[in-house]
C-alpha cells in the first residue's frame, strides 16, 4: 500500500509544480528574449537524451560503421530531412536498427 501513496503523492507534487508554472507564466509578461530562448529547450533536452545512446559504447565514443545505433540514427536523420514526417522517421530508424543489428550480431 505504501507504493500507492508514494505514487499518488509524487504525482500530486509533479502536477502542482507544473500547474504553478503554467499559472504563473500565464499571468506574467515574459520578455521576448526569454520566449525566443525557450524554443531551444526541447531540442536541447532531446539531444541530451539521444546522443549518448547513439555514440557512447563501452565507455567511449564510437563513430565507427560497426555502431548499429549510430548508423540507424543516420538513416533516421536522412528520412527526417527528406520527409519531415515524425512517424516515418521513427519507423525508418527502428527498422534500420533492427536490420543492422540482425546483420551485425
HELIX and SHEET records of a PDB file:
HELIX    1   1 UNK A    2  UNK A   27  1                                  26    
HELIX    2   2 UNK A   32  UNK A   38  1                                   7    
HELIX    3   3 UNK A   41  UNK A   55  1                                  15    
HELIX    4   4 UNK A   68  UNK A   83  1                                  16    
HELIX    5   5 UNK A   86  UNK A  104  1                                  19    
SHEET    1   A 2 UNK A  56  UNK A  57  0                                        
SHEET    2   A 2 UNK A  60  UNK A  61 -1                                        
END                                                                             
